């Protein structure tokens, strides 16, 4: 199993460690400077020097689908991790045996139905008009594709993706292109592909090695954080989670 990461953009990501923290990592990276930075820090890379895919204003997360598809073609079994998905205990035999139980595993998280305003509540004031427009699009997408749960909409969190199903990865990529998905392209594509109830998703795709959003993230007395903690409690009541990662 190969561990893959994805990096794009002009801003240096402060979450990127100075060197790889796990063995067997590969970074799919956009931009020559980013590629050289990752090589200098000790990573194996797969660079994209030019690409016409997912270069729109609101669809950059589709790059993760392209990386997943190509990683599956090369390696056949991968674990895609976001940079804010932090290892908190060694990956032992139990971890790998757990992954063997389902060919695709992606955790869940929740956004408030009042998506834009609930997110703005936990951000500094006077956010840009551009961000507010993006949050409007995000909210419409969650309402269209997500599972309704109490005051929120639930979706797969693409910060952790275990996959050994090449066809699944290809279909996510194809769906993103076909539907011209925006904002969290990867998560909306997954919702379209699985085409099932929340309860069915939990049985078929939910991993037990982390939460989609760690409880450590919920530090504010705000609607989104209260709802996130409540949803995690719901998941904990129906399945046993042994966290190997914190996704913050």
C-alpha positions, 0 to 999 in steps of 0.5 A: 500500500502506497501513502499518497499526498497532493499539493498544489498552489502558490502558498507554502502550506504550513501543515507540510512537515520538514520531512516525510513522517511515514515510510512509503509516501509519494506526493502528487504535486503541481508546480515546479517550485512545489515539486523541488521543495518536496524533493528537497524535503525528502519526498518522492514526487509525481509532478504535474508541470502542466495540466488543463484539468481542475484549473477553475476558480472553484474546482481545485479539489478535483486534483485529488481525484486525478492523483487518486486515479493515477496512483491506483493505476500505478500502485493498485492500493493506496491511502490518500491523506490530507496534510492536516491528517496527523498520525497519532499512533503507529500503524500496526497489524490491527490497522492494516487488518481493518483496512482489509475489511472494505475495498474503499474506506472514507470517513464522514463529517457534517456541515451545518444546513446554514453552511455559509454563515455557520462557517463564517461564525468560526472565522475572523470577521470581514472575510472576502467576497470571493470566499463568501461566494465560494461558501454559497456554492458549497452550501448549495452542493451540500444541500443537493448531494449530502445526507440530511442529518438533524441540522446538517448535511453529511458527506464523505471527508476526502482527507483520508481515502483508502482504496484498492478499487481502481474502478471506483477511483476512475468513476469519481474522476469521470463524475467530477468531469461530467457534472462539472462539480465545484468546491469540494469536488472530491466529496460531491463525486463520492456522494454521487458514486455511492448512491446509497443511504447514510446507513448503507454508507456506514456499513459499506465504506466507513473506516474505524481508524479515525473520525472524519473530523476529530473532536479536537477540532471542535473548540468553539461554542458555535453551531458548526462545532456543536453539530460536529461533536454531536455527529461524532457521538452518533458515529461512536454509538454505532461503531467502535472507532480506534483513532490512528489519525487526527483529522483537524 
